[in-house]
Amino acid sequence: MKIFFDLLPIILFFASFKWAEGHKAQAALWMNQYLGFAVSGGTVGVTEAPVLLATVVVIVMTLLQIVVLKALRKPVDKMLWAGLVIVVVLGGLTLWFHDETFIKWKPTVIYWLMAGGFFVTEIVLGRKMLAQMMGGQIDAPDTVWRNLGWAWVLFFVGMGVLNLWVAFNFPLDTWVNFKMWGSLGLTLGFTLAQGLYLGRHMVPEKAGESD
C-alpha cells in the first residue's frame, strides 16, 4: 500500500498527460478557465496543455500526500518534503514560462538528492541506514553494507543522468513513458539485484519460530 501511495504522483502525472494528449483542446480550455493566472500571458496553448496539466496534477497530488499524512498523524518523510519543494519550484516555473524543461529536471534533482543522502549516511557517517531498513533480517559485515551504499549512490546518480538523456534527446511523450515505466522497471530490477546480493546473509529462522 505504501508503494502505491509513494508512486501515486507519478501515476497521476502519467495518466493526466495521456488523457490530455487525447483531449488537447479540452485540457487547454480547462487550464485557461481555471489556471490562467498561473501562466505567463494568461493563456495555455493546445500543444502545451498536456504537460502543463500533468504538472498541476503532480503538484497538487504531492501536496495532498502531505496533508493526508498530517491528518492521519503519521510522520512525513524528509524526502517527501524535499519532493514538494522541488515540484512546486520546478513545476511553477514550467507553468509560468510554458516550458517543460523545468519539470523534466525534477526526477534528476530528486535522484541526485537521494544519491547525496545515501553518500552522507552510508559512506561518510557509516550509519548503515540500509541495515536498519532490513529490520535485522540481514547479518552482513560492514564492507557489504558499504558496497551496497555505494551501489545505491551510483544507481541514483546514473538514473539522474539517464533521465536527462531521455528528456532532452527524445519526444516529450517518450520521456513521460520512461518516467512511468522505465524508471520503475529499473528501480525494481536494481532492488531485486540488491536482494540477491544480500540473500546469502539472511539470518536463518530459529527452530520452531515459524510454527
Backbone torsions as a table, in degrees:
resi	resn	phi	psi	omega
1	MET	NA	-40.5	-179.7
2	LYS	-64.3	-38.2	179.6
3	ILE	-60.9	-44.4	178.8
4	PHE	-62.7	-41.3	179.2
5	PHE	-61.3	-43.3	-179.3
6	ASP	-67.1	-34.8	-176.7
7	LEU	-86.8	-7.2	-174.2
8	LEU	-55.5	-44.6	178.1
9	PRO	-59.0	-40.9	179.4
10	ILE	-66.0	-42.9	-179.9
11	ILE	-61.9	-44.2	-178.5
12	LEU	-72.9	-32.1	173.2
13	PHE	-60.0	-48.0	179.8
14	PHE	-62.2	-48.2	-176.7
15	ALA	-64.7	-43.6	-178.8
16	SER	-68.6	-35.9	177.3
17	PHE	-65.0	-45.7	-178.5
18	LYS	-65.0	-39.2	177.8
19	TRP	-64.2	-46.2	-177.3
20	ALA	-67.5	-29.3	176.3
21	GLU	-60.1	-35.3	179.7
22	GLY	-90.5	-7.1	-178.9
23	HIS	-138.3	54.2	-172.9
24	LYS	-60.7	-43.2	-178.5
25	ALA	-64.3	-42.4	-179.8
26	GLN	-67.1	-40.6	179.1
27	ALA	-64.2	-42.7	178.6
28	ALA	-64.6	-40.6	178.9
29	LEU	-61.4	-45.4	-179.4
30	TRP	-64.1	-44.2	179.9
31	MET	-61.8	-43.0	-179.2
32	ASN	-67.5	-33.6	-177.6
33	GLN	-73.6	-39.5	-172.4
34	TYR	-111.1	-22.2	-174.2
35	LEU	-129.5	20.9	178.8
36	GLY	-59.3	-29.8	-179.6
37	PHE	-66.7	-20.5	-174.5
38	ALA	-89.0	-3.5	-177.5
39	VAL	-121.0	146.0	178.4
40	SER	-63.8	130.0	-178.7
41	GLY	88.3	-15.1	175.9
42	GLY	75.2	8.2	-177.5
43	THR	-132.5	133.0	177.0
44	VAL	-104.6	125.3	179.2
45	GLY	-76.6	161.3	-177.8
46	VAL	-64.3	-42.9	-175.8
47	THR	-69.1	-30.2	-177.9
48	GLU	-92.7	-8.1	-175.7
49	ALA	-57.7	-43.1	-177.5
50	PRO	-57.8	-49.6	-177.0
51	VAL	-71.8	-32.6	178.4
52	LEU	-69.9	-39.6	177.0
53	LEU	-64.7	-44.5	179.1
54	ALA	-62.1	-34.6	177.9
55	THR	-65.3	-43.5	176.7
56	VAL	-60.2	-44.1	-178.6
57	VAL	-60.8	-45.1	-177.2
58	VAL	-69.3	-33.1	175.7
59	ILE	-64.8	-49.3	-178.6
60	VAL	-62.8	-42.5	-177.3
61	MET	-66.4	-40.3	178.5
62	THR	-64.0	-40.6	176.9
63	LEU	-64.4	-41.8	179.4
64	LEU	-63.8	-35.1	177.8
65	GLN	-58.0	-44.6	-179.8
66	ILE	-68.3	-40.5	178.3
67	VAL	-60.2	-44.5	-179.8
68	VAL	-63.4	-45.8	179.3
69	LEU	-62.1	-40.6	178.3
70	LYS	-65.5	-41.4	179.8
71	ALA	-63.7	-34.5	179.0
72	LEU	-86.8	3.0	-179.9
73	ARG	58.6	39.2	177.1
74	LYS	-106.3	151.0	-178.5
75	PRO	-66.2	143.5	177.0
76	VAL	-101.1	119.1	-178.7
77	ASP	-59.6	143.9	-179.9
78	LYS	-59.8	-34.6	179.8
79	MET	-67.4	-29.6	177.6
80	LEU	-70.2	-41.1	175.2
81	TRP	-61.3	-44.8	179.4
82	ALA	-63.1	-40.8	178.7
83	GLY	-62.0	-37.7	178.6
84	LEU	-64.0	-46.4	179.7
85	VAL	-60.3	-45.5	-177.6
86	ILE	-64.0	-45.5	-176.8
87	VAL	-70.7	-32.8	177.4
88	VAL	-68.0	-44.5	-178.9
89	VAL	-67.9	-56.1	-176.5
90	LEU	-70.6	-37.0	177.0
91	GLY	-67.2	-39.2	178.0
92	GLY	-63.4	-39.4	177.2
93	LEU	-66.6	-38.6	177.2
94	THR	-60.6	-44.4	-179.8
95	LEU	-65.6	-49.8	-173.2
96	TRP	-64.4	-42.6	-176.6
97	PHE	-94.8	4.0	-179.2
98	HIS	55.0	40.5	-171.5
99	ASP	-135.2	113.4	-178.0
100	GLU	-72.1	-5.8	179.7
101	THR	-54.1	-41.9	-176.1
102	PHE	-66.0	-47.1	-177.8
103	ILE	-69.5	-26.4	176.5
104	LYS	-66.1	-26.0	178.9
105	TRP	-78.5	-17.5	-174.5
106	LYS	-55.4	-52.3	-180.0
107	PRO	-58.1	-39.9	-179.0
108	THR	-64.2	-44.5	178.9
109	VAL	-60.0	-42.9	179.9
110	ILE	-67.4	-43.9	177.8
111	TYR	-58.4	-46.2	-177.7
112	TRP	-70.6	-30.5	175.0
113	LEU	-66.3	-41.3	178.3
114	MET	-67.4	-38.0	176.3
115	ALA	-60.6	-42.9	177.9
116	GLY	-63.3	-39.2	178.4
117	GLY	-63.3	-44.9	178.1
118	PHE	-65.0	-38.8	-179.6
119	PHE	-62.5	-44.4	-178.5
120	VAL	-68.6	-49.8	-174.3
121	THR	-73.4	-43.2	-174.2
122	GLU	-87.4	-40.5	-173.4
123	ILE	-94.0	-51.9	-175.7
124	VAL	-74.8	-51.7	-175.8
125	LEU	-90.3	-20.7	179.3
126	GLY	61.5	38.0	-177.1
127	ARG	-79.3	-10.3	179.1
128	LYS	52.3	51.5	177.4
129	MET	-62.3	-34.3	178.1
130	LEU	-61.6	-39.9	178.3
131	ALA	-63.8	-40.5	179.3
132	GLN	-66.1	-35.9	179.0
133	MET	-66.2	-24.5	179.2
134	MET	-79.7	-6.0	175.1
135	GLY	64.6	31.5	177.7
136	GLY	77.3	10.6	-178.9
137	GLN	-82.2	-13.8	-177.7
138	ILE	-117.4	125.2	176.7
139	ASP	-110.4	88.5	-175.5
140	ALA	-123.2	149.4	177.5
141	PRO	-67.7	164.8	-176.9
142	ASP	-59.6	-34.7	-178.8
143	THR	-62.9	-34.2	178.5
144	VAL	-65.6	-45.7	180.0
145	TRP	-66.7	-35.7	178.6
146	ARG	-67.0	-43.0	177.3
147	ASN	-61.8	-40.2	179.4
148	LEU	-67.3	-37.3	176.3
149	GLY	-61.0	-44.8	177.3
150	TRP	-62.8	-37.6	179.8
151	ALA	-61.3	-43.2	179.1
152	TRP	-68.1	-38.5	177.5
153	VAL	-59.4	-50.2	-178.8
154	LEU	-66.3	-35.6	178.7
155	PHE	-62.7	-47.5	-178.4
156	PHE	-69.4	-36.3	174.9
157	VAL	-62.5	-45.9	178.9
158	GLY	-62.9	-39.8	178.5
159	MET	-64.4	-37.2	177.7
160	GLY	-64.2	-42.1	178.1
161	VAL	-66.4	-43.7	-179.1
162	LEU	-62.0	-40.0	178.3
163	ASN	-59.7	-44.3	179.6
164	LEU	-65.2	-38.8	-179.8
165	TRP	-63.0	-45.5	179.0
166	VAL	-68.1	-42.8	-175.2
167	ALA	-61.7	-36.9	-172.0
168	PHE	-110.8	8.8	177.0
169	ASN	-125.2	-2.6	-179.0
170	PHE	-133.5	163.6	177.9
171	PRO	-59.7	158.8	-176.9
172	LEU	-57.0	-43.2	-177.6
173	ASP	-66.6	-28.5	175.9
174	THR	-66.5	-41.6	177.8
175	TRP	-64.1	-41.3	179.2
176	VAL	-62.2	-43.1	177.5
177	ASN	-63.4	-41.5	178.2
178	PHE	-64.6	-41.6	179.6
179	LYS	-58.2	-36.6	-178.5
180	MET	-84.1	-53.5	-170.8
181	TRP	-97.5	-43.6	-177.4
182	GLY	-65.4	-49.5	-179.0
183	SER	-63.1	-43.2	179.8
184	LEU	-63.9	-44.5	-179.6
185	GLY	-62.7	-43.7	179.3
186	LEU	-65.1	-38.9	179.0
187	THR	-66.7	-42.8	178.0
188	LEU	-64.5	-40.8	178.2
189	GLY	-62.7	-42.0	179.1
190	PHE	-66.7	-39.5	178.4
191	THR	-63.7	-39.6	177.2
192	LEU	-63.6	-42.8	177.7
193	ALA	-61.7	-37.3	176.4
194	GLN	-61.8	-42.7	179.1
195	GLY	-61.7	-40.9	178.4
196	LEU	-66.2	-37.9	179.4
197	TYR	-65.0	-37.9	-177.2
198	LEU	-89.6	-10.9	-173.9
199	GLY	-55.2	-36.9	-177.7
200	ARG	-72.2	-11.2	180.0
201	HIS	-104.1	11.3	178.7
202	MET	-61.2	137.2	176.2
203	VAL	-74.0	120.8	-178.0
204	PRO	-66.2	146.4	178.1
205	GLU	-68.9	140.3	177.1
206	LYS	-72.4	150.7	-178.7
207	ALA	-58.5	130.2	178.0
208	GLY	82.2	-1.9	-176.9
209	GLU	-69.8	-32.3	-178.0
210	SER	-89.9	-1.4	179.3
211	ASP	-75.5	NA	NA
